[in-house]
Amino acid sequence: MSEVITLRRFNTSQPWGFKMQGGSDVGMPLFVAHVSPNSISGQAGLKAGDAILRIGSVDVLGFTHDQARGEMLRCGNDFTLTVQRGVINAPPEASSEPAEQPRMSVSDSDGPYQEVQSKTFKMLDSELPQAEQSGARPASIFDKKRQNRSAYTKTDKSGYTKPFGQQ
């Protein structure tokens, strides 16, 4: 027994929310492989495993996947799907309960990589104890009011910051 599902969206930026597979080019009937629950298709009642018989008023039996997709594009933002329920067994990924998979733990401590720290981090790390003692914050290359600058950067009288050693 077939069922008619009406799909309507406001503009083309909204996805329909289902994945279609099959077609005469792969030797299978067109069917719905996956439906996102809160999508337009999910709310309209489309289900994984439904065979697609008609798109709008066009019979799609014998259509390739691309022909069926083209027919959906021609229909625009408002069309009907005539489907037959339960023709194709829903793939395991479309089941309602997600399969439990063990989590993996990866440790880089045994790997060939070495720990790398940026110059900025090293500079701030060295200035932090002094800043905590005086109650001030570490020097910043963006702090124009601060006169005591880090050895990494110097500023001339105009306020421009130059890398250390550059005149």
C-alpha positions as MATLAB code, in Angstrom:
seq = 'MSEVITLRRFNTSQPWGFKMQGGSDVGMPLFVAHVSPNSISGQAGLKAGDAILRIGSVDVLGFTHDQARGEMLRCGNDFTLTVQRGVINAPPEASSEPAEQPRMSVSDSDGPYQEVQSKTFKMLDSELPQAEQSGARPASIFDKKRQNRSAYTKTDKSGYTKPFGQQ';
ca = [
       0.000    0.000    0.000;
       1.442    3.380   -0.981;
       1.423    6.592    1.005;
       1.740   10.216   -0.149;
       4.143   12.479    1.776;
       3.982   16.235    1.138;
       7.241   18.154    1.548;
       7.316   21.947    1.646;
      10.112   24.367    2.494;
      10.352   28.156    2.471;
      13.554   28.466    0.441;
      16.301   26.354   -1.077;
      18.682   27.002    1.814;
      16.662   24.562    3.956;
      17.702   20.932    3.420;
      15.006   18.309    2.917;
      16.623   16.100    5.580;
      16.670   12.727    3.886;
      19.179   10.657    1.957;
      18.020    8.856   -1.176;
      19.867    5.832   -2.527;
      19.417    3.325   -5.319;
      18.347    3.786   -8.909;
      18.429    1.792  -12.138;
      22.117    2.655  -12.595;
      22.983    0.542   -9.532;
      20.274   -2.083  -10.078;
      18.186   -1.151   -7.031;
      14.890    0.645   -6.550;
      15.055    4.231   -5.294;
      14.643    4.296   -1.526;
      15.088    6.501    1.511;
      18.284    5.480    3.317;
      18.249    7.980    6.190;
      15.893   10.633    7.590;
      16.939   13.288   10.086;
      14.277   13.271   12.845;
      13.781   17.046   13.194;
      14.035   17.821    9.473;
      11.259   18.709    7.044;
      11.118   15.074    5.879;
      11.158   13.673    9.404;
       8.299   15.898   10.504;
       6.310   15.007    7.362;
       6.524   11.302    8.223;
       9.130    9.997    5.774;
      10.970    6.945    7.137;
      14.167    5.099    6.321;
      13.423    2.065    4.170;
      10.556    3.679    2.220;
      10.685    2.914   -1.508;
      10.095    5.985   -3.691;
       7.451    5.306   -6.354;
       6.578    8.826   -7.566;
       8.080   12.307   -7.254;
       5.292   14.793   -7.785;
       3.213   13.363  -10.641;
       6.133   11.527  -12.285;
       6.518    7.755  -11.931;
      10.194    7.145  -11.073;
      10.342    3.366  -11.522;
      13.381    2.742  -13.740;
      14.913    6.159  -13.030;
      18.614    6.501  -12.266;
      19.610    8.258   -9.071;
      20.550   11.423  -10.980;
      17.246   11.466  -12.888;
      15.282   11.231   -9.619;
      17.398   13.956   -8.056;
      16.815   16.145  -11.119;
      13.068   15.590  -10.842;
      13.161   16.751   -7.195;
      15.052   19.874   -8.249;
      12.468   20.582  -10.973;
       9.656   20.371   -8.418;
      11.179   23.267   -6.460;
      10.288   23.902   -2.823;
       6.977   22.059   -2.759;
       6.417   18.462   -3.906;
       4.918   15.138   -2.947;
       6.588   11.758   -2.661;
       4.567    8.606   -3.150;
       6.295    5.905   -1.108;
       5.733    2.315   -0.186;
       6.560    1.559    3.438;
       9.038   -1.092    4.504;
      10.127   -2.290    1.052;
      13.811   -1.906    1.848;
      15.220   -2.957    5.209;
      16.550    0.139    6.903;
      20.341    0.177    7.152;
      21.758   -0.279   10.672;
      22.847    3.394   10.842;
      19.226    4.483   10.469;
      18.030    2.529   13.522;
      16.582    4.493   16.425;
      19.158    3.329   18.998;
      22.773    4.288   18.383;
      25.203    1.399   18.665;
      27.551    1.588   21.640;
      31.139    1.863   20.532;
      34.075    1.806   22.910;
      35.968    5.038   23.259;
      39.615    5.000   22.365;
      42.325    6.700   24.317;
      45.357    7.988   22.491;
      48.482    9.052   24.299;
      51.250   11.030   22.616;
      53.695   10.321   25.417;
      55.097    7.320   23.559;
      55.062    9.029   20.164;
      57.898   10.657   18.241;
      56.600   14.184   18.898;
      58.232   16.644   21.227;
      56.528   19.285   23.316;
      56.695   22.687   21.627;
      55.985   26.066   23.248;
      55.688   29.369   21.413;
      58.013   32.289   22.150;
      55.096   34.284   23.496;
      54.193   31.523   25.942;
      57.816   31.196   27.127;
      58.079   34.967   27.545;
      54.857   35.238   29.539;
      55.790   32.187   31.579;
      59.085   33.802   32.583;
      57.443   37.158   33.454;
      54.505   35.741   35.393;
      56.291   35.199   38.755;
      57.563   38.812   38.737;
      54.115   40.124   37.827;
      52.439   38.150   40.629;
      54.853   39.567   43.208;
      54.354   43.181   42.145;
      50.598   42.803   41.588;
      50.941   43.882   37.944;
      50.159   41.956   34.827;
      52.798   40.660   32.390;
      54.140   42.997   29.704;
      52.222   43.111   26.484;
      53.274   44.260   23.049;
      49.814   45.853   22.769;
      50.067   47.850   26.007;
      51.007   51.385   24.829;
      51.077   52.892   28.344;
      53.603   50.438   29.697;
      57.187   51.738   29.528;
      58.952   48.663   30.926;
      58.733   46.314   27.971;
      59.861   42.795   27.525;
      63.298   42.168   26.049;
      61.568   40.652   23.048;
      60.075   43.937   21.821;
      61.108   47.575   22.021;
      59.219   50.725   21.042;
      60.534   53.969   19.670;
      59.173   57.440   20.568;
      56.449   57.259   17.909;
      54.847   54.249   19.635;
      55.604   51.713   16.914;
      56.813   48.370   18.168;
      59.827   46.855   16.466;
      61.288   43.399   16.906;
      64.253   43.207   19.241;
      67.497   44.174   17.517;
      65.874   46.038   14.611;
      66.731   49.761   14.337;
];
